[in-house]
């Protein structure tokens, strides 16, 4: 953390804000809830964080996002925050964003081609779904009040609703990040940050 510069902190803060905005799209359109899962843009911004900021800064930004929410700032879905979020079935998705950003960052740091960006983004999205959905299933089974007839199959059926959106947005995030890498991020201060990441 001592090596973070002003530009690092600014970029990290920008993604904390973007995650908060993306988390609350469903409050504007309340119908964007399927089962216990709000449909959000968090996966999109988590992928962008890893692809643009890299593994180190991307995972730091999303760790800060999680911590800001846990101390009570309402940055999670439905403008919620606080330690009680930890016992919610959807908390696994929040944890997974840190891993998603780190993994995608590592992959694109090794290969800067567009196919690599797209592959990394889709793998990151898959990790988000696997981690978050399994956490949600076990949360409902072990400590949360599961809906009547809830099963592992139903948990995945809930995730089928946002899946097409997340596939499209994952590819879009990869294209955007790759374009930025070829234009802005490879120059000046941004290039120095990449080398120091």
C-alpha positions in Angstrom: 0.0 0.0 0.0 2.9 2.4 0.6 3.8 2.3 -3.1 0.4 3.6 -4.2 0.6 6.9 -5.9 -2.0 9.6 -6.3 -3.1 8.4 -9.7 -3.3 4.8 -8.4 -5.6 6.0 -5.6 -7.7 8.1 -8.0 -8.2 5.1 -10.3 -9.0 2.8 -7.4 -11.5 5.3 -6.0 -13.1 5.6 -9.4 -13.8 1.9 -9.6 -15.2 1.9 -6.0 -17.7 4.5 -7.2 -18.4 2.6 -10.4 -19.1 -0.6 -8.4 -21.5 1.3 -6.1 -23.3 2.7 -9.1 -23.4 -0.7 -10.9 -24.7 -2.4 -7.7 -27.8 -0.2 -7.6 -29.1 -0.3 -11.1 -31.8 -2.5 -9.8 -33.1 0.2 -7.5 -33.9 2.3 -10.5 -35.7 -0.7 -12.1 -37.1 -2.8 -9.2 -38.1 -5.6 -11.7 -34.4 -6.4 -12.1 -34.5 -9.1 -9.3 -34.6 -12.8 -10.0 -35.2 -14.9 -6.9 -32.8 -13.5 -4.3 -30.4 -12.1 -6.8 -30.5 -8.5 -8.0 -29.4 -8.0 -11.6 -26.5 -5.5 -11.5 -23.5 -4.2 -13.5 -21.0 -5.2 -10.8 -19.5 -8.1 -12.8 -18.9 -5.7 -15.7 -17.1 -3.2 -13.6 -15.1 -5.9 -11.7 -13.9 -7.2 -15.1 -13.0 -3.7 -16.2 -11.1 -3.2 -12.9 -8.9 -6.2 -13.5 -8.4 -5.6 -17.2 -7.6 -1.9 -16.9 -5.9 -1.6 -13.5 -4.1 -4.9 -13.5 -4.1 -7.7 -10.8 -2.6 -5.6 -8.0 -4.5 -2.3 -8.2 -7.7 -4.0 -9.5 -7.9 -6.3 -6.5 -7.0 -3.5 -4.1 -9.8 -1.3 -5.6 -12.4 -4.1 -5.1 -11.2 -5.0 -1.7 -11.7 -1.3 -0.7 -15.2 -1.4 -2.3 -16.0 -4.4 -0.1 -14.5 -2.8 3.1 -16.3 0.5 2.5 -19.6 -1.4 2.3 -18.9 -3.5 5.4 -18.2 -0.5 7.5 -21.7 0.7 6.7 -21.6 2.9 3.6 -24.5 1.9 1.4 -22.6 0.8 -1.7 -24.0 -2.7 -2.1 -27.1 -3.7 -4.0 -30.3 -1.9 -2.9 -28.2 0.7 -1.2 -27.2 -1.6 1.7 -24.1 -1.8 3.8 -22.8 -3.0 7.1 -21.5 -6.2 8.6 -24.8 -7.9 8.3 -24.1 -8.3 4.6 -21.7 -11.1 5.4 -24.6 -13.4 6.3 -26.6 -12.6 3.2 -26.7 -15.3 0.5 -25.3 -12.9 -2.1 -22.2 -12.0 -0.2 -20.2 -14.6 -2.1 -20.6 -12.5 -5.3 -19.0 -9.5 -3.5 -16.0 -11.6 -2.4 -15.7 -13.1 -5.9 -15.2 -9.6 -7.5 -11.7 -9.4 -5.8 -10.7 -12.7 -7.2 -12.1 -11.9 -10.6 -10.1 -8.6 -10.8 -6.9 -10.4 -9.7 -7.3 -13.3 -12.1 -8.2 -11.1 -15.1 -5.4 -8.7 -14.3 -2.8 -11.5 -14.2 -4.0 -13.0 -17.5 -4.0 -9.7 -19.4 -0.6 -8.7 -17.9 0.9 -11.7 -19.7 -0.9 -11.3 -23.0 -2.2 -8.0 -24.4 -4.0 -9.4 -27.5 -7.8 -8.9 -27.9 -8.5 -12.7 -27.8 -6.6 -12.8 -24.5 -8.7 -10.0 -23.0 -11.9 -11.6 -24.1 -10.9 -15.0 -22.8 -9.8 -13.5 -19.5 -13.1 -11.6 -19.1 -15.2 -14.7 -19.8 -13.1 -16.8 -17.4 -13.5 -14.0 -14.8 -17.3 -14.0 -15.3 -17.4 -17.8 -14.9 -15.5 -17.6 -11.6 -17.9 -14.9 -10.4 -20.8 -17.2 -11.2 -19.3 -20.4 -9.8 -18.1 -18.8 -6.5 -21.2 -16.6 -6.0 -23.8 -19.2 -6.9 -22.2 -21.9 -4.8 -21.9 -19.5 -1.8 -25.6 -18.5 -2.3 -26.7 -22.2 -2.4 -24.8 -23.1 0.8 -25.9 -19.9 2.5 -29.5 -20.8 1.9 -29.0 -24.3 3.1 -26.9 -23.6 6.2 -28.0 -20.3 7.7 -30.4 -18.2 5.5 -34.1 -18.9 5.1 -34.3 -20.7 1.8 -37.4 -20.2 -0.3 -39.8 -23.2 -0.4 -38.5 -25.9 -2.8 -35.1 -24.3 -3.1 -32.5 -26.6 -4.6 -29.1 -26.4 -6.3 -30.8 -26.5 -9.7 -33.0 -23.5 -8.8 -30.0 -21.5 -7.6 -28.5 -21.9 -11.1 -31.8 -21.3 -12.8 -31.9 -17.9 -11.0 -28.5 -17.2 -12.6 -29.8 -17.9 -16.1 -31.6 -14.6 -16.2 -28.5 -12.3 -15.9 -26.2 -14.7 -17.8 -26.8 -13.4 -21.4 -26.4 -9.9 -20.2 -23.1 -10.7 -18.4 -21.7 -12.6 -21.4 -22.3 -9.6 -23.6 -21.0 -7.1 -21.1 -17.9 -9.3 -20.4 -17.0 -9.2 -24.1 -17.7 -5.5 -24.2 -15.5 -4.9 -21.1 -12.7 -6.8 -22.8 -13.0 -4.8 -26.0 -13.1 -1.5 -24.1 -10.1 -2.5 -21.9 -8.1 -3.7 -24.9 -8.8 -0.4 -26.8 -7.8 1.6 -23.8 -4.6 -0.5 -23.4 -3.7 0.3 -27.0 -4.4 4.0 -26.8 -4.3 5.5 -23.3 -2.9 3.0 -20.8 0.3 2.3 -22.8 1.4 5.9 -22.6 2.8 8.3 -20.0 1.8 7.9 -16.3 -0.5 5.0 -17.0 2.4 3.0 -18.5 4.5 3.7 -15.4 1.7 2.4 -13.2 1.5 -0.8 -15.3 5.2 -1.4 -14.8 5.0 -0.8 -11.1 1.9 -3.0 -10.6 
